[in-house]
């Protein structure tokens, strides 16, 4: 499929067309067979979806539980440090 190496006539023969293009009937048949000539766009992920997807990791869930436990026992400095680590991890991905 190195069409760039083919001559014009060979390329036209390969695609069963001419320099004038397809006939209306051929165009309709190909449209029905192959669909529209367009590139499908990939679903884009928003920044928020990407950020929150970072929290699906089991290690991050354990760290979130550690944040809650350190808050309950009053270790606010540890809780803040773990929170910063989790947020940096989510931002850097």
C-alpha positions in Angstrom: 0.0 0.0 0.0 2.7 2.4 -0.9 0.4 4.5 -3.0 2.9 7.4 -3.0 5.2 5.2 -5.2 2.4 4.4 -7.7 1.9 6.2 -11.0 -1.3 8.3 -11.3 -2.9 5.7 -13.7 -2.1 2.8 -11.4 -3.5 4.7 -8.4 -6.7 5.5 -10.3 -7.0 1.8 -11.4 -6.4 0.6 -7.8 -9.3 2.8 -6.5 -11.5 2.2 -9.6 -11.9 5.8 -10.4 -10.8 8.4 -13.0 -9.3 11.8 -13.1 -12.9 13.2 -13.2 -13.7 11.4 -9.9 -16.5 9.0 -9.1 -19.8 8.8 -10.8 -22.8 9.8 -8.7 -23.8 6.1 -8.5 -20.3 4.9 -7.5 -20.1 7.7 -4.9 -23.5 6.7 -3.4 -22.5 3.0 -3.4 -19.2 3.7 -1.6 -21.0 6.1 0.9 -23.4 3.3 1.7 -20.7 0.7 2.0 -17.9 2.6 3.8 -19.8 5.5 5.4 -18.8 9.1 5.6 -15.2 10.1 4.8 -14.4 11.5 8.2 -11.9 10.8 11.0 -13.5 9.8 14.3 -12.5 12.0 17.2 -11.4 10.4 20.4 -13.4 11.3 23.4 -11.5 14.0 25.2 -11.0 13.7 28.9 -11.5 16.9 30.9 -8.9 18.2 33.4 -11.2 17.4 36.3 -11.8 13.8 35.1 -8.0 13.3 34.7 -7.4 14.8 38.2 -10.1 12.7 39.9 -9.0 9.5 38.1 -5.7 9.7 40.0 -7.6 8.8 43.2 -8.6 5.3 41.9 -5.3 3.8 42.9 -5.3 1.5 45.9 -2.3 3.3 47.4 -4.0 6.6 47.1 -7.1 5.2 48.8 -4.9 4.0 51.7 -3.4 7.4 52.0 -6.8 9.0 52.0 -7.8 6.7 54.9 -4.6 7.6 56.6 -5.5 11.3 56.3 -8.9 10.6 58.0 -7.2 8.6 60.8 -4.6 11.2 61.5 -7.3 13.8 61.7 -9.3 11.7 64.1 -6.3 11.2 66.4 -5.3 14.8 66.2 -2.1 14.5 64.2 -2.8 17.5 62.1 0.8 18.0 60.8 0.9 14.4 59.6 -2.5 14.8 58.0 -1.4 18.0 56.2 1.7 16.3 54.9 -0.1 13.2 53.6 -2.7 15.5 52.0 0.0 17.5 50.2 1.6 14.2 49.0 -1.8 13.0 47.6 -2.5 16.3 45.9 1.0 16.5 44.3 0.6 12.9 43.1 -2.8 13.8 41.6 -1.4 16.9 39.9 1.7 15.2 38.5 -0.3 12.0 37.6 
